[in-house]
Amino acid sequence: MEMPTKENAIASNREAWNDSARHHRDNPEWPALLKAVERADFSCIDDTLRTVLEQVGVAGKDFVQVGCNNGRESLSLFALGARSVVGIDQSAEFLEQARELAARSPHNAQFVAADIHHLPSELHNRFDVALITIGVLNWMPDIGEFFRHVARILKPGGALVIYETHPFLEMFDPETDDPYRLQSSYFRREPFVQTQPIVYEGKVEQQSAASYWFVHSLGDIFTGALDAGLAISHFKEYPHSNREELYDRYEQQEAQLPLCFTWVALKS
Ligand SMILES: C[S@@+](CC[C@H](N)C(=O)[O-])C[C@H]1O[C@@H](n2cnc3c(N)ncnc32)[C@H](O)[C@@H]1O
């Protein structure tokens, strides 16, 4: 397979996510979400992430969510006490949905359409906490470069909080007859490529711009962050799945794989 350049992969991912937005709007969960965000105490943040955020401290803090998608998690941060919230995503189509949700919410979140690798300088040194959740790191062609950009938008002493899927899962294919058969190297360098629309459940049999999913080992993630001047202060792995329903089959096993992790690093 011919590897795309970093720029081409990022641009193609943007196109794929923009195309994906209409499929998410068609989901029956969308009207329910439009209603739910009207409540001041709306939150879709699960107990695992809430516990970590509370340890870091939310009350009175200025937050940014990187890869905020439709902004439902960004809006949830107000219920935990955030003072201000900015969501960043390179998909203008998803940010349109985020703004639609924000217009119904009693809270005032700001949404910025930008590729994380080209952030406006007004965002530099602005945030106490940067949040990254499920399914963001793997869209980044170079994890070290990504962390350098995220570090720039934190204030000195600011915290980066990550709640992500575990990279061990990239070795398995949950859709095969033997979902525990090792299918792909943990150290895989070439991205997984999908040319069907990105949806969280099932498949849509249509063509879409190619989306490029890069595998980053825990070692790459730790080293990338340390090289970007981020000091890791928390790392915990969990036996529950936080990704597509297909991956629930890896839960509740005698020989349990780690399925997701939380991670905190501080900017010096
Ligand atoms: C799986 S979604 C995150 C979903 C989020 N955890 C949630 O539950 O709402 C990943 C998001 O990352 C965004 N993204 C991917 N590459 C990006 C980039 N280079 N800069 C900014 N956003 C990016 C995509 O547009 C997409 O909205």
The ligand as an ORCA input file, in Angstrom:
! r2SCAN-3c Opt
* xyz 0 1
  C     -14.045      9.432     17.299
  S     -14.266     11.174     17.229
  C     -14.186     11.629     18.938
  C     -15.459     11.302     19.573
  C     -15.590     11.774     20.980
  N     -14.774     10.970     21.851
  C     -17.047     11.680     21.355
  O     -17.442     10.665     21.953
  O     -17.782     12.600     20.993
  C     -12.701     11.770     16.608
  C     -12.755     13.236     16.187
  O     -11.407     13.681     15.942
  C     -11.467     14.647     14.902
  N     -10.130     14.783     14.289
  C      -9.438     13.842     13.588
  N      -8.273     14.359     13.165
  C      -8.206     15.637     13.605
  C      -7.260     16.694     13.476
  N      -6.115     16.509     12.792
  N      -7.514     17.890     14.054
  C      -8.686     18.085     14.726
  N      -9.647     17.135     14.876
  C      -9.410     15.918     14.327
  C     -12.507     14.084     13.937
  O     -12.998     15.089     13.064
  C     -13.544     13.502     14.913
  O     -14.596     14.395     15.151
*
